[in-house]
């Protein structure tokens, strides 16, 4: 940098400094002058007085605000209903408002060892009062230097017992816990939620968002089930479990018109209050999550589609005098009558040959279309997330069509079957099943004609009067139904001694075609034949009598009137009814 | 029956330093401050267990015992400082200002960070906040400089005062401590105003203040967040303020009763910034109004005394100090009542805190020293009264 520039810069700096100093002094003198002029507005006393007045007003305002906040404020006290905690779940009730699941206040127990006078005494008293208490956790808490959580979910009486120990180091905190007052009843339908308020199974899981929303609104969620119907169903299923000692027994009662699931049981079951302690196998809802080859019960669908599509009518005949040969496979009738049979005979004698011929007459394409319409080719349409996908044949060739027509080669869940049977029996509308109480008109989609539905009701009734389902009759309740006994596939072979026995019932079968009717489906997995059933383990001997007794018990709850009838005993037959066991293809 | 003669602790003829102090100091202010300190200590016994439990201290009265110590120390500082002459006040303030500024400059190296700011100096088991002590010193020095400038004796008073202010604010914003910045700026502005700044300038300075506040709003994220929180209570997390409002409402007129408050278990800063709400919950509106009245009395009485003084420096300095106390009390209570955005500010003498208590002792000590009845300090009829004369 040249000296000239440096000098210029110095000069500029000097000017700037002089300007700054001048400016400062200008301000200083102006300040000084204003004071010296002694104007009233500039007087310090007046200014202080002004500040004093400001503070006076400020503090008066504070006083007023303090009064308002204290007297008119919104206290978070007991006057105000507490907002539901974040994990809150609404009550679940049955269709009549009976409590099924509820959030209840329980107590968490805390221990602060610093406040303990005598650690030994604390340990001894706590162990005595709470036998469930984890010893390990208690020891850890006793050695801690802070307040520790000991155990949760204490009931009021447990809390009282601990409280009465009079130990100052113990304290309680409220916590919400899901309680299922009806215990095992409907456990698979209701499901359960974890301690954080998340639904894990059944309705608790399927309706999780609804349950949370309802909790915020303070309203219960009404399920479709009727606890009385549920109780009758479970009682009869327990009878099957005792008598036939199967792997599992499931039962479903639905309102065919509305699709409402009035009862759903799957044995073995569990207590949702202590779901974690149940064997995992008991937590499986076989009615929704298991798929079975249903056997002859499936003939309902084959007959319905045959009647509706016009490939058969009540006057059709089927020649069952010879076993049916398809390729290198032969279909027999076990208790074959070996003659030309009417449509009704095929149904009530559960002829596989006749049904296969009907299926073949309809053709694979049609069979598939109708099965799809009955909801059999997809998971049952119901809220439950357990609803299982069916196992379907890869192709629909003649062999498969013949098998599928009598319920082999296709595995579906009992819920899906109940949905499809409802559609056949309610006048021909497929109504998705629902576990929620329905108050509006049901929304369905027509799948068969009312006439076909009417004919099916008559066939079902005839089967109970004269066919394989006689043990399902209940006095004066016009029960109709279809048995099914499917051999299970074990290791790639149909095993003759291991059956899935089922009975699909509908009642009442009379009245207008679109009247309210109820479907009862009972499925028993591997029942054992016993002396009382002459060694039989088929649907007609296991599921059918139970279905009849269920219907007999629940009809009054459902408002189904009995009609005068001939003495019940007269219709009973001592011998085993002719019944078909399906033999499928693989 | 004989009447025994009880000699007064300080006879009117007592000319010792203590005797003079007793008769010259404003005893009403002294009493009010003593009551405030006593209330602060009392309230700390209610809030301490909850606060101690939250941070896991074994001793539930950890904070209460410390508050007792602080209360005694604060009172001692107050008494000692209130014995100063105006000249002593200036000297002390200068000394404190220099020391505080030096410490604040050293804070980035020596300081102790908490809640996102470096404001504290760790001294043994105690943390000291130098800016608390800097505040009253700055006000006294600024008032001094204003009065010197007005004398027209060649002292650039306004310039020096603004330099002192700028230095303080610069260091405070570096910590950052926007609350203290606003606090001292308002007190400084009030002192400048009371010193007799022309009205035309006020408009200009007001404009500058608005620009400054806007700049702060955009520069410091936590300030903007707090303002937003205040302006949109529905969307923001207003946990402390909501609990405070509930507590005050639950307290109602007479309160839940001593020790019965529940809010203190839910609010982190209850023993410091939200002590008012905790007290209102337990002792009710009656107590709240008493507290507000005490502060109002201290401020108004102090300003009244300042007004009556004759010397411009003493007037502005003492008034500025009372403004400092008054605005801090106002802001704290107003935050508790949700009248203004949340601002971390202690309630003088009541909130838990060593720095706050000691600095308030210093502030009031300086103010009492300046407003004492020295000969010639007050105009005719307001001055130092010899024995037998009326007091006010």
Interface residues (C-beta under 8 A of the other chain):
Chain A: X24 X25 X27 X28 X29 X30 X31 X32 X34 X35 X36 X41 X42 X43 X44 X45 X47 X48 X49 X51 X52 X55 X56 X58 X59 X60 X61 X62 X63 X65 X66 X67 X69 X70 X71 X72 X73 X74 X75 X76 X77 X114 X146
Chain B: X56 X58 X146 X149 X150 X151 X152 X156 X157 X158 X159 X190 X193 X194 X195 X196 X197 X198 X199 X243 X245 X246 X248 X249 X250 X251 X252 X253 X280 X284 X285 X288 X289 X292 X293 X295 X296 X299 X300 X303 X304 X306 X307 X308 X312 X315 X316 X319 X323 X326 X330 X333 X334 X337 X338 X339
